[in-house]
């Protein structure tokens, strides 16, 4: 089974890989006079270069150069040029494990850093849990770990260890959020939530699916009735929408997204806490969405009725226009006849 990962490839590169672009090389790997003096204490060329590269990597990204690891060519050349060494001799240094360990020990003293202890990792884990409570983003969680370790003056452990810490922190934050969301709900209410995942013979499907398959198009008033039926059913469940305030917005959004993508049969396989929290989040979200949809649909239906009434009025006006014209012409002819008769009587 493939190992679970919390970071995308690009995020992992930015955090742990040695940069090779010119700006990063200048920013992170420019050696000071003191650095060159310390490097110069090594006698052989490959040891000078190896020591210099190890120094740079321990500063940024803040880890040790792994056994057999060869830095990018651009980085090797940039460092080698500063100390007058040939970049190709680094391969000799990379094969000498004992020398590498001695250099790491010396550099830890020079740089004032140390290996991460259990206390350091615990502090980093707590920071990661706080970050995971706000966001499900793997990069945010791992950045919290890295920042804490750097603040405590420790070298970064292997990337795999940090990723495992991030996964653990995210799992803990999820459990905390799930527990907070359903805390205080009565057992009978939790049982009612579970029944939403069972097929209801009255409608031939689970209520969970029925609630999420509400009609959206205002094609007929029956669609509005369908929405109001679902809203009324949600209210019978007695879930307070204010429960969402117990969960940070980023974590809440993740719970809603997970619920949106989870069918009833899969939710049944979740542990009780996760299952109940997912259903509660869906109920609160659906209550808001269905209410908004019902109001929007009502407004559209009223607008359609007004439009239809206006059209009927306009058609009636057009239908009666011919009769009105005839009446007006008859009235005009009558006036003309009366005027002519009046003129003739005046002459006689």
C-alpha positions in Angstrom: 0.0 0.0 0.0 1.3 3.4 -0.9 2.4 5.7 1.9 -0.1 8.4 2.7 1.1 11.9 2.0 0.0 15.3 3.2 2.1 17.5 0.9 1.8 18.0 -2.8 5.1 17.5 -4.7 5.6 21.3 -5.2 5.0 22.0 -1.5 7.5 19.3 -0.5 10.1 20.7 -2.9 9.7 24.2 -1.5 10.1 23.1 2.1 12.8 20.5 1.9 14.7 20.6 -1.4 17.8 22.6 -2.1 16.9 25.5 -4.3 18.8 26.1 -7.6 17.5 29.4 -8.9 19.8 32.4 -8.8 17.8 34.5 -6.4 17.6 31.7 -3.8 21.3 30.9 -4.2 22.3 34.5 -3.5 19.8 34.8 -0.6 20.6 31.6 1.2 24.1 30.4 0.1 26.3 33.5 0.1 29.2 32.7 2.4 30.5 35.3 4.9 34.1 35.9 5.7 33.7 33.9 9.0 32.2 31.0 7.0 35.1 30.9 4.7 37.6 31.0 7.6 35.8 28.0 9.1 35.7 26.2 5.8 39.4 26.9 5.3 40.3 24.8 8.3 39.5 21.7 6.3 42.6 20.5 4.5 41.4 18.7 1.4 39.5 20.3 -1.4 36.6 17.8 -1.3 36.2 18.2 2.4 36.2 22.0 2.1 33.5 21.9 -0.5 31.5 19.2 1.5 31.8 21.2 4.7 30.6 24.4 2.9 27.7 22.7 1.2 26.6 21.1 4.5 26.8 24.5 6.2 24.6 26.0 3.6 22.0 23.2 3.7 21.8 23.3 7.5 21.0 27.0 7.2 18.4 26.5 4.5 16.3 24.5 4.3 17.5 23.7 7.8 18.3 20.0 7.6 21.4 17.9 7.1 22.6 16.7 3.8 21.6 13.1 3.6 24.2 10.3 3.0 24.9 10.1 -0.7 22.8 13.1 -1.6 24.1 15.3 -4.4 22.9 18.9 -4.4 21.8 20.6 -7.7 24.7 21.5 -10.0 23.9 25.2 -9.8 24.1 25.2 -6.0 27.4 23.2 -6.0 29.0 25.6 -8.5 27.8 28.7 -6.6 29.3 27.5 -3.4 32.5 26.1 -5.0 33.2 29.3 -6.8 33.1 31.2 -3.5 35.9 29.0 -2.0 37.8 28.3 -5.2 37.0 24.6 -5.4 36.1 22.3 -8.2 32.4 21.3 -8.0 33.2 17.8 -9.3 35.2 16.8 -6.2 32.0 16.7 -4.2 31.3 13.1 -5.3 34.4 12.1 -3.2 33.0 13.8 -0.1 29.6 12.2 -0.6 31.2 8.7 -0.2 32.8 9.4 3.2 30.1 8.9 5.8 32.4 9.3 8.8 33.7 12.7 7.6 30.1 13.8 6.9 29.1 13.0 10.5 32.1 14.8 11.9 31.3 17.9 9.9 27.6 17.8 11.0 28.7 17.7 14.7 31.1 20.7 14.2 28.5 22.7 12.3 25.8 22.1 14.9 28.2 23.9 17.4 29.0 26.7 14.9 25.4 27.3 14.0 24.0 26.8 17.5 21.5 24.2 16.4 20.7 20.7 17.7 18.7 17.6 16.7 15.0 17.7 17.6 14.2 16.1 20.9 10.9 14.5 21.9 9.9 17.8 23.5 10.6 19.7 20.3 8.5 17.3 18.3 5.7 17.5 20.8 5.7 21.3 20.6 5.7 21.0 16.8 2.8 18.6 16.9 0.8 20.9 19.0 1.4 23.7 16.6 0.4 21.5 13.7 -2.8 20.5 15.6 -3.7 24.2 16.0 -3.0 24.8 12.3 -5.1 21.8 11.3 -8.0 23.1 13.4 -8.1 26.1 11.2 -7.4 24.5 7.8 -7.1 21.0 6.2 -4.3 22.3 4.0 -1.3 20.0 4.2 1.1 22.8 3.4 -0.3 25.0 6.3 0.0 22.1 8.7 3.6 21.2 7.8 4.6 24.8 7.7 3.5 25.1 11.3 5.7 22.1 12.2 8.7 23.5 10.3 8.3 27.0 11.8 8.1 25.6 15.4 11.2 23.5 15.0 13.1 26.4 13.5 12.0 28.7 16.3 13.3 26.2 18.8 16.7 26.1 17.1 16.6 22.5 15.9 17.4 20.9 12.6 14.5 19.5 10.6 14.0 15.8 10.8 13.6 13.8 7.6 10.7 14.9 5.4 8.9 11.6 5.9 8.9 12.1 9.7 7.5 15.6 9.4 4.8 14.4 7.0 3.8 11.7 9.4 3.6 14.3 12.2 1.4 16.4 9.9 -0.9 13.5 9.2 -1.2 12.7 12.9 -2.0 16.4 13.7 -4.7 16.5 11.0 -6.3 13.3 12.3 -6.3 14.7 15.9 -7.8 18.0 14.8 -10.5 16.2 12.9 -11.4 14.1 15.9 -11.5 17.2 18.1 -13.8 19.0 15.7 -16.1 16.0 15.3 -16.3 15.7 19.1 -17.0 19.4 19.6 -19.7 19.4 17.0 -21.8 16.6 18.5 -20.9 17.2 22.2 -24.1 17.3 24.3 -26.4 15.7 21.7 -28.8 13.2 23.4 -28.4 9.5 22.5 -31.9 9.4 21.0 -31.0 12.3 18.8 -27.9 10.5 17.6 -30.0 7.4 16.9 -32.3 9.6 14.8 -29.3 10.8 12.8 -28.3 7.2 12.1 -31.8 6.4 10.8 -31.3 9.0 8.1 -28.9 6.5 6.5 -31.5 3.8 6.4 -33.9 3.3 3.5 -37.3 4.8 4.4 -40.1 2.6 2.9 -42.4 5.7 2.6 -40.1 7.3 0.0 -38.1 4.4 -1.3 -34.7 5.9 -0.4 -32.7 7.1 2.5 -33.7 10.4 4.0 -30.0 11.4 3.7 -30.2 11.1 0.0 -33.7 12.6 -0.2 -32.6 15.7 1.6 -29.7 16.3 -0.7 -31.7 15.7 -3.9 -34.1 18.6 -3.5 -35.5 20.1 -6.7 -33.8 23.4 -7.8 -35.6 24.6 -10.9 -38.7 26.7 -10.3 -40.6 25.0 -13.1 -43.7 24.4 -11.0 -45.0 25.1 -7.6 -44.6 21.5 -6.7 -40.8 22.0 -6.5 -41.4 24.7 -3.9 -43.5 22.3 -2.0 -40.7 19.7 -2.2 -38.3 22.2 -0.6 -40.7 23.2 2.2 -41.2 19.5 3.0 -37.5 19.0 3.4 -37.1 22.2 5.5 -39.9 21.0 7.8 -38.3 17.6 8.1 -35.0 19.1 9.0 -36.6 21.1 11.8 -38.0 18.0 13.3 -34.5 16.7 13.8 -33.8 19.5 16.3 -30.2 20.3 15.3 -29.2 23.8 16.4 -27.4 25.6 13.5 -25.4 27.4 16.1 -23.3 24.2 16.6 -21.2 25.2 13.7 -19.7 28.0 15.8 -17.9 25.3 17.7 -15.7 24.4 14.7 -13.2 26.8 13.0 -14.4 27.9 9.6 -11.6 26.1 7.6 -12.3 22.8 9.4 -16.1 23.3 9.0 -15.7 23.8 5.2 -13.7 20.6 5.0 -16.4 18.7 7.0 -19.1 20.0 4.6 -17.0 19.1 1.5 -16.5 15.6 2.9 -20.2 15.2 3.6 -21.1 16.4 0.1 -18.9 13.7 -1.4 -20.1 10.9 0.9 -23.0 8.7 0.0 -25.2 7.1 2.7 -23.7 3.6 2.3 -20.2 5.0 2.8 -21.1 7.1 5.8 -22.4 3.9 7.4 -18.8 2.6 7.4 -17.5 5.6 9.4 -16.9 5.4 13.1 -19.8 6.8 15.2 -18.2 10.2 16.0 -17.2 10.9 12.4 -20.5 9.7 11.1 -22.6 11.8 13.4 -20.5 14.9 12.9 -20.8 14.5 9.1 -24.6 14.2 9.3 -24.9 17.2 11.7 -22.7 19.3 9.3 -24.9 18.2 6.4 -28.1 19.0 8.2 -26.9 22.5 9.2 -25.6 23.2 5.7 -28.8 21.8 4.0 -31.0 23.9 6.3 -29.3 27.0 5.1 -29.2 26.0 1.5 -32.8 24.8 1.2 -34.1 27.9 3.0 -32.2 30.1 0.5 -33.3 28.0 -2.4 -37.0 28.2 -1.2 -36.9 32.0 -0.9 -35.2 32.3 -4.4 -37.7 29.9 -5.9 -40.6 31.8 -4.3 -39.4 35.1 -5.7 -39.0 33.6 -9.2 -42.5 32.1 -9.1 -44.0 35.4 -8.0 -42.1 37.2 -10.7 -43.4 34.6 -13.3 -47.0 35.1 -12.1 -46.7 38.9 -12.5 -45.2 38.4 -15.9 -48.0 36.1 -16.9 -50.6 38.5 -15.6 -49.1 41.4 -17.5 -49.0 39.3 -20.7 -52.7 38.4 -20.3 -53.6 42.0 -19.8 -51.7 43.0 -22.9 -53.4 40.3 -24.9 -56.8 41.4 -23.7 -56.0 44.9 -24.7 -54.9 43.7 -28.2 -58.0 41.5 -28.6 -60.4 44.4 -27.8 -58.6 47.0 -29.8 -60.6 46.2 -33.0 -63.9 46.6 -31.3 -62.8 49.8 -29.7 -61.8 51.1 -33.1 -65.2 50.2 -34.6 -67.0 52.0 -31.8 -64.8 55.1 -32.2 -65.4 55.1 -36.0 -69.2 54.7 -35.4 -69.1 57.6 -32.9 -67.2 59.7 -35.4 -69.6 59.0 -38.2 -72.5 59.9 -35.9 -70.9 63.2 -35.0 -70.3 63.9 -38.7 -73.9 63.1 -39.6 -75.3 65.3 -36.8 -73.0 68.1 -37.9 -74.2 67.8 -41.5 -77.8 67.8 -40.5 -77.3 70.8 -38.3 -75.6 72.7 -41.2 -78.5 71.9 -43.6 -81.2 73.0 -41.1 -79.3 76.3 -40.6 -79.4 77.1 -44.3 -83.1 76.6 -44.6 
